[in-house]
């Protein structure tokens, strides 16, 4: 089994828009994530990541678990 550490920066910018003819302010969503992929064999990997929101429009904490398989 092998593992590495990965970092990720994710930012989304939403400009001002209208909803029901009312101006809605834009927002900035920024997340910093740290992940650890575990490779069990050449066909199976397990990816775990933990993200922390750094703006008020972003969720405080995100957790992701992915299991991509190769056929």
Secondary structure, DSSP 8 states (H G I E B T S, - for coil): -EEEEEEEEEEEEE--EEETTEEE--EEEEEEEEEEEEEEETTEEEEEEEEEE-STTS-SEEEEEE--B--
